[in-house]
Amino acid sequence: MAPKIHSTLSRRTFVAALAAGVAGAAAPSVAQARDDLLREEAITVTARPLPYFDSNNRDGVKFGPLEFRGGVSLYSSSSHFGGLSGLIVEPDGSGLLAVSDVGTWLSADIVYEGDKPAGLANARMGPLRDRNGQPLTRLDKKQQDSESLTLVEGSLAKGSVLVGFERNHRIVRYAVEGRKIAGPALGALEPPSDVRRMPKNQGFEAVSVLKGGPHKGSVIAFAERFTRGSGYHTGWIWVGGQPQKMQLKDIDGFDITDAASLDNGDLLVLERRFRWMEGVQMRLRLLKGGEIVPGAKLSGQILLQANGDFQIDNMEGVAVHRDRLGRQVVSLISDDNFNHFLQRTLLLQFTLADGAKVTRT
């Protein structure tokens, strides 16, 4: 789920943003107005560079164990562009695959200027499909709300991915070829027994495959917010094809929006919080791979927390790759809710040192 927010909302800009947000909420949404995307099409995406991350320290690049490499704000004349939630980046950082919360996918090359992302090229979009090959864009919202994406087998050149959906909560497998999701759904993971108790708009926001640790190769997922008063977010790890529950401490009311495994099996968890009196915040937590087991109650370590004084928006996708020098790069993407007047589609990249020391929560 993605609240409609302003990317630079802070206490100083609260009144103006509140007025704009109320006006925007009363108007028909762009998502409702656009035509259905029924087949693959090429789109043009333009980019504006983000030369700094912290508006109060524009020369700063170090943020705890993360170093800001650069970012862009992305725009397109296509009415289908926006709402991006799940993200995969090629192992060498050369391209990306993303899904949106209206049942579409986006594929593109990432253009760089040195180490900095400068834009997208050769962008294409297409619809996700059901088992019968019917575009999800033709179905009602509860079928098309794709929120998370991970590579489960092979590569983006030829392999398969898992897409997590909310409203009709499910995690569905698709074939991917040439960095495109073109075919029908291939089936779904065995759902957790408590899936029907999840709030309809706070489902499988985070799905990943562990690259190391005691359960290397296992699928792991978290609901956006499914705490039931426990003080812990609910997650699951699929062992032998069966989902087994685990928990992550709910700190300060942040919602979970995505996750990505590091090479050693550690897991990055992306979180977001929105309050009218403080604006939007984002947070990255690190979970140690050796602790990710069925029944675990985890707290993790905070890598980064940022508010509206930083270049963030509704951050909903995280991915990890290695650059040409072998450095670990974390990519973040935002969901603009197709609210192009108040929000932005941002692509941010940071270097994360291997074995970086961080603060335990």
C-alpha positions as YAML, in Angstrom:
chain: A
units: angstrom
residues:
- id: 1
  name: MET
  ca: [0.00, 0.00, 0.00]
- id: 2
  name: ALA
  ca: [1.26, 3.49, -0.79]
- id: 3
  name: PRO
  ca: [0.00, 6.65, 0.94]
- id: 4
  name: LYS
  ca: [-0.24, 9.77, -1.21]
- id: 5
  name: ILE
  ca: [2.58, 11.95, 0.04]
- id: 6
  name: HIS
  ca: [4.80, 14.86, -0.93]
- id: 7
  name: SER
  ca: [8.44, 13.96, -1.37]
- id: 8
  name: THR
  ca: [9.79, 16.99, 0.51]
- id: 9
  name: LEU
  ca: [7.13, 17.30, 3.21]
- id: 10
  name: SER
  ca: [8.51, 18.44, 6.56]
- id: 11
  name: ARG
  ca: [7.17, 20.40, 9.50]
- id: 12
  name: ARG
  ca: [8.09, 23.62, 7.72]
- id: 13
  name: THR
  ca: [6.06, 22.72, 4.62]
- id: 14
  name: PHE
  ca: [3.24, 20.86, 6.33]
- id: 15
  name: VAL
  ca: [0.50, 23.47, 5.80]
- id: 16
  name: ALA
  ca: [1.11, 23.89, 2.07]
- id: 17
  name: ALA
  ca: [1.42, 20.15, 1.52]
- id: 18
  name: LEU
  ca: [-1.73, 19.47, 3.52]
- id: 19
  name: ALA
  ca: [-3.72, 21.82, 1.28]
- id: 20
  name: ALA
  ca: [-2.24, 20.28, -1.86]
- id: 21
  name: GLY
  ca: [-2.79, 16.75, -0.56]
- id: 22
  name: VAL
  ca: [-6.44, 17.35, 0.23]
- id: 23
  name: ALA
  ca: [-7.00, 18.89, -3.21]
- id: 24
  name: GLY
  ca: [-5.23, 16.00, -4.88]
- id: 25
  name: ALA
  ca: [-7.21, 13.40, -2.96]
- id: 26
  name: ALA
  ca: [-10.48, 14.95, -4.17]
- id: 27
  name: ALA
  ca: [-9.53, 14.79, -7.84]
- id: 28
  name: PRO
  ca: [-9.72, 11.71, -10.10]
- id: 29
  name: SER
  ca: [-6.41, 9.86, -10.00]
- id: 30
  name: VAL
  ca: [-4.15, 9.49, -13.00]
- id: 31
  name: ALA
  ca: [-4.27, 5.72, -12.46]
- id: 32
  name: GLN
  ca: [-8.03, 5.73, -12.92]
- id: 33
  name: ALA
  ca: [-7.89, 7.94, -16.02]
- id: 34
  name: ARG
  ca: [-5.33, 6.06, -18.11]
- id: 35
  name: ASP
  ca: [-6.10, 3.34, -20.67]
- id: 36
  name: ASP
  ca: [-5.35, -0.28, -19.83]
- id: 37
  name: LEU
  ca: [-1.93, -1.53, -20.90]
- id: 38
  name: LEU
  ca: [-2.72, -4.70, -22.83]
- id: 39
  name: ARG
  ca: [0.54, -5.41, -24.64]
- id: 40
  name: GLU
  ca: [4.24, -4.61, -24.46]
- id: 41
  name: GLU
  ca: [5.23, -1.15, -25.64]
- id: 42
  name: ALA
  ca: [8.33, 1.05, -25.79]
- id: 43
  name: ILE
  ca: [8.27, 4.22, -23.71]
- id: 44
  name: THR
  ca: [10.61, 7.18, -23.33]
- id: 45
  name: VAL
  ca: [11.85, 8.02, -19.84]
- id: 46
  name: THR
  ca: [13.61, 11.29, -19.08]
- id: 47
  name: ALA
  ca: [15.69, 11.99, -16.00]
- id: 48
  name: ARG
  ca: [16.68, 14.90, -13.80]
- id: 49
  name: PRO
  ca: [19.82, 14.40, -11.73]
- id: 50
  name: LEU
  ca: [19.80, 14.55, -7.94]
- id: 51
  name: PRO
  ca: [23.24, 16.00, -7.15]
- id: 52
  name: TYR
  ca: [22.86, 15.58, -3.39]
- id: 53
  name: PHE
  ca: [20.94, 13.42, -0.91]
- id: 54
  name: ASP
  ca: [20.77, 15.66, 2.18]
- id: 55
  name: SER
  ca: [19.33, 19.12, 1.47]
- id: 56
  name: ASN
  ca: [20.92, 20.43, 4.69]
- id: 57
  name: ASN
  ca: [24.39, 19.16, 3.76]
- id: 58
  name: ARG
  ca: [24.62, 19.09, 0.00]
- id: 59
  name: ASP
  ca: [28.30, 18.16, -0.01]
- id: 60
  name: GLY
  ca: [27.78, 15.17, 2.27]
- id: 61
  name: VAL
  ca: [27.93, 11.68, 0.78]
- id: 62
  name: LYS
  ca: [28.52, 9.50, 3.86]
- id: 63
  name: PHE
  ca: [25.43, 8.32, 5.72]
- id: 64
  name: GLY
  ca: [26.51, 5.76, 8.28]
- id: 65
  name: PRO
  ca: [27.82, 2.72, 6.39]
- id: 66
  name: LEU
  ca: [26.27, 3.97, 3.12]
- id: 67
  name: GLU
  ca: [27.83, 6.33, 0.59]
- id: 68
  name: PHE
  ca: [25.53, 8.20, -1.79]
- id: 69
  name: ARG
  ca: [26.58, 7.56, -5.38]
- id: 70
  name: GLY
  ca: [23.81, 9.57, -7.03]
- id: 71
  name: GLY
  ca: [20.22, 9.51, -8.10]
- id: 72
  name: VAL
  ca: [17.68, 10.67, -10.65]
- id: 73
  name: SER
  ca: [14.06, 11.70, -10.74]
- id: 74
  name: LEU
  ca: [12.33, 9.88, -13.60]
- id: 75
  name: TYR
  ca: [9.52, 11.12, -15.84]
- id: 76
  name: SER
  ca: [7.64, 9.84, -18.88]
- id: 77
  name: SER
  ca: [4.83, 11.06, -21.11]
- id: 78
  name: SER
  ca: [3.40, 7.54, -20.99]
- id: 79
  name: SER
  ca: [0.31, 7.40, -18.77]
- id: 80
  name: HIS
  ca: [1.36, 3.86, -17.80]
- id: 81
  name: PHE
  ca: [4.62, 4.97, -16.14]
- id: 82
  name: GLY
  ca: [4.59, 5.18, -12.34]
- id: 83
  name: GLY
  ca: [3.52, 3.28, -9.25]
- id: 84
  name: LEU
  ca: [6.77, 1.28, -9.16]
- id: 85
  name: SER
  ca: [7.08, -1.02, -6.15]
- id: 86
  name: GLY
  ca: [9.26, -4.12, -6.67]
- id: 87
  name: LEU
  ca: [12.78, -3.93, -8.14]
- id: 88
  name: ILE
  ca: [15.50, -6.20, -9.54]
- id: 89
  name: VAL
  ca: [18.81, -4.80, -10.82]
- id: 90
  name: GLU
  ca: [21.09, -6.82, -13.10]
- id: 91
  name: PRO
  ca: [24.13, -8.30, -11.27]
- id: 92
  name: ASP
  ca: [26.41, -5.80, -13.02]
- id: 93
  name: GLY
  ca: [24.01, -2.88, -12.61]
- id: 94
  name: SER
  ca: [23.39, -2.55, -16.34]
- id: 95
  name: GLY
  ca: [19.60, -2.70, -16.23]
- id: 96
  name: LEU
  ca: [16.51, -3.16, -14.13]
- id: 97
  name: LEU
  ca: [13.15, -4.88, -14.00]
- id: 98
  name: ALA
  ca: [10.35, -3.47, -11.86]
- id: 99
  name: VAL
  ca: [6.64, -4.03, -11.27]
- id: 100
  name: SER
  ca: [3.93, -1.51, -10.52]
- id: 101
  name: ASP
  ca: [0.88, -1.61, -8.27]
- id: 102
  name: VAL
  ca: [-1.43, -1.68, -11.29]
- id: 103
  name: GLY
  ca: [-0.15, -5.01, -12.63]
- id: 104
  name: THR
  ca: [2.51, -3.89, -15.11]
- id: 105
  name: TRP
  ca: [6.25, -4.40, -15.50]
- id: 106
  name: LEU
  ca: [9.02, -2.01, -16.56]
- id: 107
  name: SER
  ca: [12.31, -3.04, -18.16]
- id: 108
  name: ALA
  ca: [15.17, -0.65, -18.97]
- id: 109
  name: ASP
  ca: [18.91, -0.14, -19.27]
- id: 110
  name: ILE
  ca: [20.41, 2.02, -16.53]
- id: 111
  name: VAL
  ca: [22.54, 4.83, -17.97]
- id: 112
  name: TYR
  ca: [25.52, 5.99, -15.90]
- id: 113
  name: GLU
  ca: [27.83, 8.98, -15.84]
- id: 114
  name: GLY
  ca: [30.83, 7.46, -14.14]
- id: 115
  name: ASP
  ca: [29.43, 5.77, -11.04]
- id: 116
  name: LYS
  ca: [26.28, 7.91, -10.94]
- id: 117
  name: PRO
  ca: [22.94, 6.75, -12.36]
- id: 118
  name: ALA
  ca: [21.96, 9.27, -15.05]
- id: 119
  name: GLY
  ca: [18.73, 7.84, -16.46]
- id: 120
  name: LEU
  ca: [17.01, 4.95, -18.22]
- id: 121
  name: ALA
  ca: [17.25, 3.90, -21.86]
- id: 122
  name: ASN
  ca: [15.47, 1.31, -24.04]
- id: 123
  name: ALA
  ca: [12.54, 1.29, -21.61]
- id: 124
  name: ARG
  ca: [9.63, -1.03, -22.24]
- id: 125
  name: MET
  ca: [6.44, -1.75, -20.32]
- id: 126
  name: GLY
  ca: [3.96, -4.59, -20.46]
- id: 127
  name: PRO
  ca: [1.14, -6.16, -18.45]
- id: 128
  name: LEU
  ca: [1.48, -8.98, -15.96]
- id: 129
  name: ARG
  ca: [-0.91, -11.79, -16.88]
- id: 130
  name: ASP
  ca: [-3.00, -14.39, -15.09]
- id: 131
  name: ARG
  ca: [-2.77, -18.15, -15.68]
- id: 132
  name: ASN
  ca: [-4.95, -17.82, -18.77]
- id: 133
  name: GLY
  ca: [-2.76, -15.11, -20.27]
- id: 134
  name: GLN
  ca: [-5.30, -12.37, -19.55]
- id: 135
  name: PRO
  ca: [-3.65, -8.99, -18.74]
- id: 136
  name: LEU
  ca: [-4.11, -8.13, -15.08]
- id: 137
  name: THR
  ca: [-4.69, -4.52, -16.17]
- id: 138
  name: ARG
  ca: [-8.10, -5.66, -17.41]
- id: 139
  name: LEU
  ca: [-9.05, -7.13, -14.05]
- id: 140
  name: ASP
  ca: [-10.13, -5.37, -10.86]
- id: 141
  name: LYS
  ca: [-7.63, -3.77, -8.50]
- id: 142
  name: LYS
  ca: [-7.56, -6.66, -6.03]
- id: 143
  name: GLN
  ca: [-6.03, -8.89, -8.74]
- id: 144
  name: GLN
  ca: [-3.47, -6.44, -10.17]
- id: 145
  name: ASP
  ca: [-1.82, -4.87, -7.09]
- id: 146
  name: SER
  ca: [1.74, -6.18, -7.54]
- id: 147
  name: GLU
  ca: [4.04, -4.88, -4.80]
- id: 148
  name: SER
  ca: [7.23, -6.95, -4.73]
- id: 149
  name: LEU
  ca: [9.59, -8.73, -7.11]
- id: 150
  name: THR
  ca: [12.56, -11.08, -6.82]
- id: 151
  name: LEU
  ca: [14.58, -13.36, -9.07]
- id: 152
  name: VAL
  ca: [14.08, -16.96, -8.00]
- id: 153
  name: GLU
  ca: [15.88, -18.92, -10.73]
- id: 154
  name: GLY
  ca: [18.32, -18.26, -13.57]
- id: 155
  name: SER
  ca: [18.82, -14.67, -14.68]
- id: 156
  name: LEU
  ca: [16.82, -11.82, -16.16]
- id: 157
  name: ALA
  ca: [18.04, -13.03, -19.56]
- id: 158
  name: LYS
  ca: [16.28, -16.36, -18.98]
- id: 159
  name: GLY
  ca: [14.87, -17.46, -15.67]
- id: 160
  name: SER
  ca: [11.91, -16.93, -13.39]
- id: 161
  name: VAL
  ca: [10.75, -14.34, -10.88]
- id: 162
  name: LEU
  ca: [8.31, -14.18, -8.01]
- id: 163
  name: VAL
  ca: [5.82, -11.33, -7.79]
- id: 164
  name: GLY
  ca: [4.10, -10.54, -4.50]
- id: 165
  name: PHE
  ca: [0.55, -9.19, -4.62]
- id: 166
  name: GLU
  ca: [-1.71, -7.66, -2.01]
- id: 167
  name: ARG
  ca: [-5.51, -7.32, -1.77]
- id: 168
  name: ASN
  ca: [-5.76, -10.83, -3.26]
- id: 169
  name: HIS
  ca: [-2.69, -11.90, -1.28]
- id: 170
  name: ARG
  ca: [-0.46, -14.27, -3.23]
- id: 171
  name: ILE
  ca: [3.12, -14.78, -4.47]
- id: 172
  name: VAL
  ca: [3.11, -15.78, -8.14]
- id: 173
  name: ARG
  ca: [5.86, -17.24, -10.34]
- id: 174
  name: TYR
  ca: [6.50, -15.89, -13.85]
- id: 175
  name: ALA
  ca: [9.01, -16.75, -16.54]
- id: 176
  name: VAL
  ca: [11.34, -13.91, -17.51]
- id: 177
  name: GLU
  ca: [13.30, -13.72, -20.76]
- id: 178
  name: GLY
  ca: [15.27, -10.85, -22.21]
- id: 179
  name: ARG
  ca: [14.48, -8.88, -19.04]
- id: 180
  name: LYS
  ca: [10.75, -9.08, -19.79]
- id: 181
  name: ILE
  ca: [7.78, -10.81, -18.14]
- id: 182
  name: ALA
  ca: [5.76, -11.78, -21.18]
- id: 183
  name: GLY
  ca: [3.97, -15.05, -20.46]
- id: 184
  name: PRO
  ca: [1.12, -16.18, -18.23]
- id: 185
  name: ALA
  ca: [1.45, -16.85, -14.51]
- id: 186
  name: LEU
  ca: [3.10, -20.22, -13.85]
- id: 187
  name: GLY
  ca: [1.67, -20.90, -10.40]
- id: 188
  name: ALA
  ca: [1.89, -19.59, -6.85]
- id: 189
  name: LEU
  ca: [3.75, -20.37, -3.64]
- id: 190
  name: GLU
  ca: [1.95, -22.25, -0.91]
- id: 191
  name: PRO
  ca: [0.28, -19.43, 1.08]
- id: 192
  name: PRO
  ca: [0.70, -19.04, 4.84]
- id: 193
  name: SER
  ca: [-2.25, -20.29, 6.87]
- id: 194
  name: ASP
  ca: [-2.95, -16.80, 8.22]
- id: 195
  name: VAL
  ca: [-2.91, -15.07, 4.82]
- id: 196
  name: ARG
  ca: [-6.65, -14.34, 4.96]
- id: 197
  name: ARG
  ca: [-6.20, -12.39, 8.19]
- id: 198
  name: MET
  ca: [-3.83, -9.89, 6.62]
- id: 199
  name: PRO
  ca: [-5.30, -6.42, 5.96]
- id: 200
  name: LYS
  ca: [-6.34, -6.30, 2.30]
- id: 201
  name: ASN
  ca: [-4.07, -3.38, 1.44]
- id: 202
  name: GLN
  ca: [-1.06, -4.41, 3.53]
- id: 203
  name: GLY
  ca: [-0.01, -7.73, 2.06]
- id: 204
  name: PHE
  ca: [3.17, -9.18, 0.52]
- id: 205
  name: GLU
  ca: [5.19, -5.96, 0.16]
- id: 206
  name: ALA
  ca: [8.59, -7.65, 0.53]
- id: 207
  name: VAL
  ca: [9.72, -10.86, -1.18]
- id: 208
  name: SER
  ca: [13.30, -12.06, -1.63]
- id: 209
  name: VAL
  ca: [15.41, -15.21, -2.01]
- id: 210
  name: LEU
  ca: [18.20, -15.76, 0.53]
- id: 211
  name: LYS
  ca: [21.63, -15.95, -1.13]
- id: 212
  name: GLY
  ca: [23.36, -17.46, 1.91]
- id: 213
  name: GLY
  ca: [22.90, -18.47, 5.53]
- id: 214
  name: PRO
  ca: [21.34, -21.64, 6.97]
- id: 215
  name: HIS
  ca: [18.39, -21.43, 4.55]
- id: 216
  name: LYS
  ca: [20.19, -20.38, 1.38]
- id: 217
  name: GLY
  ca: [17.83, -20.50, -1.61]
- id: 218
  name: SER
  ca: [14.68, -20.15, 0.49]
- id: 219
  name: VAL
  ca: [12.03, -17.57, -0.29]
- id: 220
  name: ILE
  ca: [11.37, -15.02, 2.45]
- id: 221
  name: ALA
  ca: [8.48, -12.56, 2.59]
- id: 222
  name: PHE
  ca: [7.06, -9.91, 4.92]
- id: 223
  name: ALA
  ca: [3.64, -8.31, 5.04]
- id: 224
  name: GLU
  ca: [3.60, -4.54, 4.91]
- id: 225
  name: ARG
  ca: [1.89, -4.38, 8.29]
- id: 226
  name: PHE
  ca: [0.54, -7.48, 10.02]
- id: 227
  name: THR
  ca: [1.31, -7.11, 13.72]
- id: 228
  name: ARG
  ca: [-2.00, -7.95, 15.46]
- id: 229
  name: GLY
  ca: [-0.83, -6.05, 18.57]
- id: 230
  name: SER
  ca: [2.29, -8.19, 19.03]
- id: 231
  name: GLY
  ca: [4.85, -5.43, 18.49]
- id: 232
  name: TYR
  ca: [6.34, -7.49, 15.64]
- id: 233
  name: HIS
  ca: [5.85, -7.54, 11.88]
- id: 234
  name: THR
  ca: [4.96, -10.95, 10.46]
- id: 235
  name: GLY
  ca: [7.17, -12.67, 7.92]
- id: 236
  name: TRP
  ca: [7.56, -16.15, 6.51]
- id: 237
  name: ILE
  ca: [10.37, -18.31, 5.23]
- id: 238
  name: TRP
  ca: [9.55, -21.16, 2.85]
- id: 239
  name: VAL
  ca: [11.44, -24.28, 3.93]
- id: 240
  name: GLY
  ca: [10.80, -27.37, 1.83]
- id: 241
  name: GLY
  ca: [8.11, -25.41, 0.00]
- id: 242
  name: GLN
  ca: [6.16, -24.73, 3.21]
- id: 243
  name: PRO
  ca: [5.86, -21.26, 4.78]
- id: 244
  name: GLN
  ca: [7.03, -20.98, 8.39]
- id: 245
  name: LYS
  ca: [6.49, -17.85, 10.46]
- id: 246
  name: MET
  ca: [9.16, -15.47, 11.68]
- id: 247
  name: GLN
  ca: [8.91, -11.94, 13.10]
- id: 248
  name: LEU
  ca: [10.64, -8.56, 12.83]
- id: 249
  name: LYS
  ca: [10.37, -5.98, 15.60]
- id: 250
  name: ASP
  ca: [8.02, -3.09, 14.79]
- id: 251
  name: ILE
  ca: [10.07, 0.01, 15.56]
- id: 252
  name: ASP
  ca: [8.35, 3.41, 15.64]
- id: 253
  name: GLY
  ca: [5.44, 2.36, 13.44]
- id: 254
  name: PHE
  ca: [7.33, 1.99, 10.15]
- id: 255
  name: ASP
  ca: [5.75, -0.23, 7.48]
- id: 256
  name: ILE
  ca: [7.79, -2.77, 5.49]
- id: 257
  name: THR
  ca: [7.96, -2.02, 1.76]
- id: 258
  name: ASP
  ca: [10.63, -4.37, 0.31]
- id: 259
  name: ALA
  ca: [13.61, -6.63, 1.01]
- id: 260
  name: ALA
  ca: [16.75, -7.78, -0.81]
- id: 261
  name: SER
  ca: [19.32, -10.42, 0.07]
- id: 262
  name: LEU
  ca: [23.05, -9.70, 0.13]
- id: 263
  name: ASP
  ca: [25.60, -12.21, -1.18]
- id: 264
  name: ASN
  ca: [26.35, -13.51, 2.32]
- id: 265
  name: GLY
  ca: [22.69, -14.15, 3.16]
- id: 266
  name: ASP
  ca: [22.11, -10.98, 5.15]
- id: 267
  name: LEU
  ca: [18.84, -9.25, 4.31]
- id: 268
  name: LEU
  ca: [18.15, -5.57, 3.68]
- id: 269
  name: VAL
  ca: [14.65, -4.51, 4.72]
- id: 270
  name: LEU
  ca: [13.24, -1.25, 3.37]
- id: 271
  name: GLU
  ca: [10.70, 0.56, 5.54]
- id: 272
  name: ARG
  ca: [8.52, 3.67, 5.26]
- id: 273
  name: ARG
  ca: [6.49, 5.84, 7.59]
- id: 274
  name: PHE
  ca: [4.15, 8.74, 6.76]
- id: 275
  name: ARG
  ca: [2.60, 11.16, 9.24]
- id: 276
  name: TRP
  ca: [0.96, 14.47, 8.35]
- id: 277
  name: MET
  ca: [2.90, 16.29, 11.08]
- id: 278
  name: GLU
  ca: [6.29, 14.97, 9.99]
- id: 279
  name: GLY
  ca: [5.98, 13.93, 6.36]
- id: 280
  name: VAL
  ca: [7.53, 10.82, 4.89]
- id: 281
  name: GLN
  ca: [10.46, 8.87, 6.29]
- id: 282
  name: MET
  ca: [12.37, 5.85, 5.03]
- id: 283
  name: ARG
  ca: [14.63, 3.38, 6.78]
- id: 284
  name: LEU
  ca: [16.96, 0.54, 5.82]
- id: 285
  name: ARG
  ca: [17.51, -2.29, 8.30]
- id: 286
  name: LEU
  ca: [19.98, -5.15, 8.02]
- id: 287
  name: LEU
  ca: [19.11, -8.66, 9.26]
- id: 288
  name: LYS
  ca: [21.94, -11.12, 9.77]
- id: 289
  name: GLY
  ca: [21.60, -14.19, 7.54]
- id: 290
  name: GLY
  ca: [22.55, -16.62, 10.29]
- id: 291
  name: GLU
  ca: [19.60, -15.39, 12.39]
- id: 292
  name: ILE
  ca: [16.97, -15.76, 9.66]
- id: 293
  name: VAL
  ca: [15.33, -19.04, 10.66]
- id: 294
  name: PRO
  ca: [11.76, -20.21, 11.28]
- id: 295
  name: GLY
  ca: [10.39, -18.88, 14.57]
- id: 296
  name: ALA
  ca: [12.98, -16.12, 14.86]
- id: 297
  name: LYS
  ca: [12.14, -12.79, 16.49]
- id: 298
  name: LEU
  ca: [14.51, -10.30, 14.91]
- id: 299
  name: SER
  ca: [15.38, -6.64, 15.50]
- id: 300
  name: GLY
  ca: [18.17, -6.10, 13.00]
- id: 301
  name: GLN
  ca: [20.48, -3.14, 12.60]
- id: 302
  name: ILE
  ca: [19.68, 0.30, 11.25]
- id: 303
  name: LEU
  ca: [21.79, 1.31, 8.25]
- id: 304
  name: LEU
  ca: [19.99, 4.51, 7.29]
- id: 305
  name: GLN
  ca: [16.99, 6.58, 8.33]
- id: 306
  name: ALA
  ca: [15.95, 9.68, 6.39]
- id: 307
  name: ASN
  ca: [13.09, 12.19, 6.50]
- id: 308
  name: GLY
  ca: [11.69, 14.80, 4.12]
- id: 309
  name: ASP
  ca: [14.87, 16.89, 4.37]
- id: 310
  name: PHE
  ca: [16.47, 14.21, 2.21]
- id: 311
  name: GLN
  ca: [15.88, 13.30, -1.42]
- id: 312
  name: ILE
  ca: [13.32, 10.60, -0.76]
- id: 313
  name: ASP
  ca: [9.72, 9.88, -1.66]
- id: 314
  name: ASN
  ca: [7.51, 6.85, -1.09]
- id: 315
  name: MET
  ca: [10.44, 4.39, -1.27]
- id: 316
  name: GLU
  ca: [9.07, 0.92, -2.10]
- id: 317
  name: GLY
  ca: [11.76, -1.05, -3.95]
- id: 318
  name: VAL
  ca: [15.29, -2.15, -3.02]
- id: 319
  name: ALA
  ca: [17.84, -4.20, -4.99]
- id: 320
  name: VAL
  ca: [21.55, -5.03, -4.65]
- id: 321
  name: HIS
  ca: [24.28, -5.56, -7.27]
- id: 322
  name: ARG
  ca: [28.06, -5.30, -7.66]
- id: 323
  name: ASP
  ca: [29.74, -2.60, -9.74]
- id: 324
  name: ARG
  ca: [32.72, -3.07, -12.04]
- id: 325
  name: LEU
  ca: [35.09, -2.79, -9.05]
- id: 326
  name: GLY
  ca: [33.17, -5.36, -7.03]
- id: 327
  name: ARG
  ca: [31.62, -2.82, -4.68]
- id: 328
  name: GLN
  ca: [28.20, -3.60, -3.24]
- id: 329
  name: VAL
  ca: [25.58, -1.17, -4.58]
- id: 330
  name: VAL
  ca: [22.12, -0.66, -3.07]
- id: 331
  name: SER
  ca: [19.43, 0.73, -5.39]
- id: 332
  name: LEU
  ca: [16.14, 2.24, -4.15]
- id: 333
  name: ILE
  ca: [13.08, 3.17, -6.21]
- id: 334
  name: SER
  ca: [9.94, 5.07, -5.23]
- id: 335
  name: ASP
  ca: [6.24, 4.63, -5.97]
- id: 336
  name: ASP
  ca: [4.65, 7.95, -6.99]
- id: 337
  name: ASN
  ca: [1.09, 6.55, -6.84]
- id: 338
  name: PHE
  ca: [0.64, 8.04, -10.35]
- id: 339
  name: ASN
  ca: [0.39, 11.34, -8.47]
- id: 340
  name: HIS
  ca: [2.89, 13.13, -10.69]
- id: 341
  name: PHE
  ca: [2.14, 16.59, -9.29]
- id: 342
  name: LEU
  ca: [2.95, 15.83, -5.66]
- id: 343
  name: GLN
  ca: [5.30, 12.85, -5.87]
- id: 344
  name: ARG
  ca: [8.30, 11.62, -7.84]
- id: 345
  name: THR
  ca: [9.70, 8.38, -9.19]
- id: 346
  name: LEU
  ca: [13.21, 8.37, -7.74]
- id: 347
  name: LEU
  ca: [16.08, 5.98, -8.45]
- id: 348
  name: LEU
  ca: [18.81, 6.27, -5.81]
- id: 349
  name: GLN
  ca: [22.07, 4.34, -5.47]
- id: 350
  name: PHE
  ca: [24.42, 3.92, -2.51]
- id: 351
  name: THR
  ca: [27.64, 1.98, -1.94]
- id: 352
  name: LEU
  ca: [27.47, -0.37, 1.06]
- id: 353
  name: ALA
  ca: [30.83, -1.62, 2.26]
- id: 354
  name: ASP
  ca: [31.08, -5.34, 2.86]
- id: 355
  name: GLY
  ca: [31.01, -6.05, 6.61]
- id: 356
  name: ALA
  ca: [30.21, -2.44, 7.43]
- id: 357
  name: LYS
  ca: [29.76, -1.66, 11.11]
- id: 358
  name: VAL
  ca: [26.31, -0.38, 11.94]
- id: 359
  name: THR
  ca: [24.26, 0.53, 15.02]
- id: 360
  name: ARG
  ca: [22.16, -2.21, 16.58]
- id: 361
  name: THR
  ca: [18.62, -1.17, 17.39]
...
